[in-house]
Amino acid sequence: MKQPALFWTSIAAVALSACSEPSATSGAEDTELMESKTTPVVAPISEAEIIDAGLAVGEKLPLEASFVDRNGSSSFAKLLADGPALIVFTRSVEWCPYCQTQLKSINAIVGDLKERGYNLYGLSYDSPDKQDRFSKNQMLQYEMLSDEPSAIIDALRLRDPQYTEGRAAGVPYASVFVIDKTGTIIAKSVSGDYRKRPSNEQILALVDAI
């Protein structure tokens, strides 16, 4: 196996779709985000914006930790029975237009990832009902996983600590984790800036570097 962790530190800039969330103290910002009709601008990411957060490459996911998928309560053990996975951790399908843009964008690489042997999933703290509405409206070709209590987010040490109250409390860092069938993390990308995250091309490049 190549060195996927080092792969990201060698990239100076990538094209990304970005995410924002309402401030814990500013209702005006929340309203502006929810009412915005403008597609978020894709922003670059620099090496300095890639952070060392979350479980490390080589560590295993908590296989029995539970979340909700389209069939009800599930776990990583059940999910990985269908094969290796690439999981995109995002903030909210409800109030984050940048996240919505990213989730719609990765729809285009479901087949590319499948050819490489990976199933694509999105994970957020939104309820299953909210995720289901978004998935149907956007005709997503991959499954969303609901982690309402942010238990998975916390278990993987991905909670963004700057939000301690309000709607954004419990959101994860914008992250991509590549997981093998045993539950071992074999590549990842975690952004320190919620507005920056890998483009489709960079996600595929991350997988190809394994």
C-alpha positions as CSV (number, residue, x, y, z in Angstrom):
1,M,0.0,0.0,0.0
2,K,1.2,3.5,-0.8
3,Q,1.2,6.2,1.9
4,P,-2.3,7.9,1.6
5,A,-1.7,10.1,4.7
6,L,1.3,11.7,3.0
7,F,-0.5,12.1,-0.3
8,W,-2.6,15.0,1.0
9,T,0.3,16.8,2.6
10,S,2.0,17.0,-0.8
11,I,-0.9,18.8,-2.5
12,A,-0.6,22.6,-2.5
13,A,-4.0,23.4,-3.8
14,V,-7.2,21.5,-4.8
15,A,-10.5,22.5,-6.1
16,L,-13.2,22.0,-3.5
17,S,-16.8,22.6,-2.8
18,A,-17.2,24.4,0.6
19,C,-19.5,24.3,3.5
20,S,-20.7,26.9,6.0
21,E,-23.0,26.8,8.9
22,P,-25.0,29.1,11.1
23,S,-23.3,30.9,13.9
24,A,-24.3,29.9,17.4
25,T,-24.9,33.5,18.1
26,S,-26.1,35.0,14.8
27,G,-29.6,34.2,13.6
28,A,-29.1,36.6,10.7
29,E,-26.3,34.5,9.3
30,D,-28.5,31.4,9.7
31,T,-31.3,33.0,7.8
32,E,-29.0,34.3,5.0
33,L,-27.6,30.8,4.5
34,M,-31.0,29.1,4.4
35,E,-32.5,31.7,2.1
36,S,-29.5,32.0,-0.3
37,K,-30.3,31.1,-3.9
38,T,-26.6,31.4,-5.0
39,T,-24.6,28.3,-5.6
40,P,-21.5,28.4,-3.3
41,V,-18.2,29.3,-5.0
42,V,-15.8,26.4,-5.2
43,A,-12.7,27.4,-3.3
44,P,-9.1,26.0,-3.3
45,I,-7.5,24.3,-0.3
46,S,-3.9,24.7,0.7
47,E,-1.6,22.3,2.5
48,A,-1.9,24.4,5.6
49,E,-5.7,23.9,5.7
50,I,-5.4,20.1,5.9
51,I,-5.4,19.2,9.5
52,D,-4.4,16.2,11.6
53,A,-7.8,15.5,13.3
54,G,-9.9,12.4,13.8
55,L,-8.8,8.8,14.0
56,A,-5.5,8.2,12.2
57,V,-4.8,6.2,9.1
58,G,-4.2,2.6,10.2
59,E,-6.8,2.8,13.1
60,K,-10.1,1.0,13.0
61,L,-13.6,2.3,13.1
62,P,-15.8,1.3,16.1
63,L,-17.5,-1.4,14.1
64,E,-20.5,-1.8,16.3
65,A,-21.2,1.9,16.8
66,S,-24.7,2.6,15.5
67,F,-26.2,5.0,13.0
68,V,-29.4,5.0,10.9
69,D,-29.4,4.1,7.2
70,R,-32.3,3.6,4.8
71,N,-33.1,0.3,6.5
72,G,-33.1,1.5,10.0
73,S,-30.5,1.0,12.7
74,S,-27.2,-0.1,11.4
75,S,-23.4,-0.2,12.1
76,F,-20.1,-0.1,10.3
77,A,-19.9,-3.9,10.6
78,K,-23.1,-4.3,8.6
79,L,-22.2,-1.5,6.1
80,L,-18.7,-2.9,5.4
81,A,-20.2,-6.4,4.7
82,D,-21.1,-4.8,1.4
83,G,-17.5,-3.9,0.7
84,P,-15.0,-1.1,1.4
85,A,-16.4,2.4,1.8
86,L,-15.6,6.0,1.2
87,I,-17.5,8.2,3.7
88,V,-18.0,11.9,3.2
89,F,-18.7,13.6,6.6
90,T,-20.7,16.7,6.0
91,R,-22.5,19.3,8.2
92,S,-26.1,19.5,7.2
93,V,-28.4,18.7,4.3
94,E,-30.9,21.1,5.8
95,W,-29.2,24.5,6.5
96,C,-25.8,24.3,4.7
97,P,-26.0,25.2,1.0
98,Y,-22.2,24.5,0.7
99,C,-22.8,21.0,2.0
100,Q,-25.7,20.5,-0.3
101,T,-23.5,21.5,-3.2
102,Q,-20.9,19.0,-2.3
103,L,-23.4,16.2,-1.7
104,K,-24.9,16.8,-5.2
105,S,-21.5,17.0,-6.8
106,I,-20.2,13.6,-5.5
107,N,-23.2,12.0,-7.1
108,A,-21.2,12.1,-10.3
109,I,-18.4,9.8,-9.0
110,V,-20.5,7.0,-7.5
111,G,-19.7,4.8,-10.6
112,D,-16.0,5.8,-10.6
113,L,-15.7,4.8,-6.9
114,K,-17.6,1.6,-7.6
115,E,-15.2,0.7,-10.3
116,R,-12.4,1.1,-7.8
117,G,-14.2,-1.2,-5.4
118,Y,-15.7,1.4,-3.0
119,N,-19.2,2.2,-2.0
120,L,-19.9,5.9,-1.4
121,Y,-21.8,7.2,1.7
122,G,-22.6,10.6,3.1
123,L,-22.9,11.1,6.9
124,S,-24.3,14.0,8.8
125,Y,-26.1,14.7,12.0
126,D,-29.4,15.4,10.2
127,S,-32.5,13.2,10.9
128,P,-33.2,10.3,8.5
129,D,-36.4,12.2,7.3
130,K,-34.4,15.3,6.4
131,Q,-31.7,13.2,4.6
132,D,-34.4,11.2,2.8
133,R,-36.1,14.4,1.5
134,F,-32.8,15.7,0.3
135,S,-31.7,12.4,-1.3
136,K,-35.0,12.1,-3.2
137,N,-35.1,15.7,-4.3
138,Q,-31.5,15.5,-5.6
139,M,-31.8,11.9,-6.9
140,L,-28.7,10.9,-5.0
141,Q,-27.2,7.6,-6.2
142,Y,-25.6,6.8,-2.9
143,E,-26.8,6.4,0.7
144,M,-26.9,9.0,3.5
145,L,-26.2,7.8,7.1
146,S,-27.8,9.6,10.0
147,D,-25.8,10.3,13.2
148,E,-28.3,12.5,15.0
149,P,-26.5,12.4,18.4
150,S,-23.1,12.9,16.7
151,A,-22.0,9.7,18.4
152,I,-20.1,8.4,15.3
153,I,-18.7,11.9,14.7
154,D,-17.4,11.9,18.3
155,A,-16.2,8.3,18.2
156,L,-14.0,9.2,15.2
157,R,-13.0,12.5,16.9
158,L,-14.3,14.6,14.1
159,R,-16.5,17.0,16.0
160,D,-15.7,20.6,15.2
161,P,-15.0,22.0,18.7
162,Q,-15.6,25.7,17.9
163,Y,-19.4,25.1,18.0
164,T,-20.6,24.3,21.5
165,E,-24.2,25.5,21.3
166,G,-26.9,26.3,18.8
167,R,-27.7,24.5,15.6
168,A,-24.2,23.9,14.5
169,A,-23.1,22.1,17.7
170,G,-22.2,18.5,16.9
171,V,-21.1,19.1,13.3
172,P,-18.0,17.3,12.0
173,Y,-15.0,18.7,10.3
174,A,-15.4,18.5,6.5
175,S,-13.8,15.1,6.1
176,V,-13.4,12.2,3.7
177,F,-12.4,8.7,5.1
178,V,-11.6,5.7,3.0
179,I,-12.2,2.5,4.9
180,D,-11.3,-1.1,3.9
181,K,-13.5,-4.1,4.5
182,T,-12.0,-4.8,8.0
183,G,-12.9,-1.3,9.2
184,T,-9.4,0.1,8.9
185,I,-8.9,3.7,7.8
186,I,-6.6,3.5,4.8
187,A,-6.8,7.2,3.7
188,K,-8.4,10.4,4.8
189,S,-8.6,14.1,4.3
190,V,-9.8,16.5,7.1
191,S,-10.1,20.2,6.4
192,G,-9.5,22.8,9.1
193,D,-11.5,25.3,7.1
194,Y,-15.2,24.3,6.7
195,R,-15.3,26.2,3.4
196,K,-12.8,23.9,1.8
197,R,-13.0,20.2,0.9
198,P,-11.8,17.9,-1.9
199,S,-13.2,18.1,-5.4
200,N,-14.4,14.9,-7.1
201,E,-11.0,14.7,-8.9
202,Q,-9.2,14.9,-5.6
203,I,-11.4,12.3,-4.0
204,L,-10.6,9.9,-6.8
205,A,-6.9,10.8,-6.6
206,L,-7.0,10.0,-2.9
207,V,-8.3,6.6,-3.6
208,D,-5.9,6.0,-6.4
209,A,-2.9,6.8,-4.2
210,I,-3.7,3.9,-1.9
